[in-house]
Amino acid sequence: MAEAHLDLSTKFYEHDVKGKHMAKACESMTQAMKNHRTEEFFQNVIGDLQLRVINLIQKSLIDKIDDQELLCTIYEMMFQRMHPKMRKLIKFIGSELHSVYYKLACEICDKNKNLEEGLKYLAQCKSIARKIGLQEVELIHIKYNEIKKQKKMKEKHKVAEEARKTIQEADQLFNSEQFLEALKAYKLTLKLARDKDPEIEARCHFKIAKVLTKRGKRQSDLEQARNHIVDFQIQCQMIKTKDKTLQQMLFDAVQILQQLQANLRCTYRAYQQQKGSLNSVKKDHKEQEPLFKPLKQSPRVIIEQLHQFSGKPVFELFQYMKATFKVKTEDIDLPDSKTAENSKIRKTILKFISIFHPDKQNQDDREFYSLAEEITKQFNQQLKLY
């Protein structure tokens, strides 16, 4: 039966029909091996048929077909129908299938088509290599990472485009003094733009701060406004070219922050003087409490330890901060020290600065304020390297 299918495969012009007959030949050989399990039968009959299939594949498929997807389909049909003992044929078709998967992945990557499909082909590439005992080629890993990067960039651009639309809607609401709706729109845009578009992210921080400054009635509103202004200033460090609007925002941010800090200092002192009323206002003033309590070591000891990280790789400082301030840094994912790009490292540094920036602390609590200054100083030194 296998020989009959191989004979038929040479008589058809259509490549897909040839491939189907070759696949059926493999299936017939597998069935024959189940019925005739002697080593002699395998050596004399199946061994010769394997070589014949390999020759036919080379002449009728590899040399004739340019359509890699068609070749892939044919090879997959054949590979699925082979007996585990047909090692020559398994290795040959497996190697060809491995090559086709890689070519298809490259084609998708080069044309920037369905990148998810490209990743699927490379995953199959790795799988087939394991099945046939083929040593994985470094190019596969490089291409896999390249497609993943392209996919991430494509998704990033899509989300950034959506963020650009929503910030325009938010600006319209702000200009028409619909502040509550504008605040919701800016917060939504901030979620979309985070780690994807630094300029939109920065503008959102600034506008949220302005809305809270204008309309905020509670102490916590002023504290949130202050934090967003600080985050705006930090985020602007990610933007190389700043237009006139952004430059004006940076100028205004200094004045807004000074006014907010002055107002907050007054209210903090007023709360300290109101004995017995502290418990009733705790819920509304959580953010005024020091960012660092409770600590296993005193701020003075931590400051001395921080001095030791000057001139050392930033990854050591990352690890120290994660270990010392577990709760405050639990949302920060550390980049891989061996593979991370400078932009990723820079973003991570800015995230630490955003959390521990001294302008976000109660300036009357000098001990913790000094600690915040030292942490920010260490990270700013590292930032210059990236």
C-alpha positions, 0 to 999 in steps of 0.5 A: 500500500505504501509503495502504491501511494508513492507511485501515485505521488509521482503521477500528479502535478498538484503538489498538495495531492503529491503531499497527501499520497506521501503522507498516506505512504507514511501511514501505511508504513506505520501500519505495516510495522505494527503488523510485521514487527520483525527486525528483518522486515524493518531493515529490508522493507521499511528501510528502503521505503524511507530512503525512497520517501526522502528522495521523492521529497527532495525531487518533488517537494523541496525543489519544486514548491516555493509556498512555505505554508503548503510545505509546512502542511505537507510535512506536518501530515507526514510527521504525524503519521510516522512510526517512532522507529522510522528514525531516518525519515523522522529526522529528515522531515523533522529537520525540514519542518524545523526549517520551514517553521523558521522561514515562516516566522521570519517572513511574518516578522519582516512583513510585520503581519500577525506576530502572534502567528510568528511566535507560534511557528517559533514555539513549534520550531523549538518543539520539533527540535526537542522531538528529533534531538536537534540542537537548538540554533541561537538564531531561533532565540534571537528571532523569538525575542525579536518578534516578541519585541515587535509584538510588544511595540505594536501593542504599545503603539495601539494603546498609545494611540488610544491614550492620545484620543482620550487625553484630547477628550479629557482636555475638552472636559477640563476647558469646559470646566467639567472637572469631575469628568475631566479627572476621571478621563485623565486617570483613565488616560494615565492607566493607558499611557503608563510605560507606553507614552511618557509625554502623555503620562506626564501631561496626565499627572500635571492635569490631574494635579491641576484639577485636584488643586482647583476642586480638591476639598480634603487634605488628601486631595492636596497630597495627591495633587502634590504627588502627581506634580512630583511624578510629572517632574520625574516623568519629564526626565524620560522626554528628550525633546520638550515642546513649548507647552511642556516647558511651560508646564514644567515652569508652572509645576514649580510654582504649584508645588511650592504653593501645595507644600506651603499649604500642607505644612500649615495643615500638618502643624495645625493637626499636630496642635489639635490634641485628641482630634488626630484619631478622627482625621487619620482615615482622611490623612493617611498619606501625611504619615511617613512613607517608611514606617515601620522599619527594622533599622533606623533611618540613620543606619539606612543612610549609612548603608546607602552610601556604600552603593555609590559607584556600584551597579544599580542592580545591587541598589535595586535589590537592597531597596526591595529587601529594605522596603518590601511593602512600598516596592512590591509593585516594582518588577526588577529588570534582568541585569543581563538582558535589560535595555537602558530604557528599561533600567531608566524607567525602573530608577524613576519608579523608585524615585517616584516612591521615595521623592522627598517632595512627597514626604512630610517635611516637618519629619526631618529624620525621614525627610533626610532618608528620602533625600539620600535615597533620591540622591543615590538613584539620581546618580545612577540615572546619569549612567542611563 
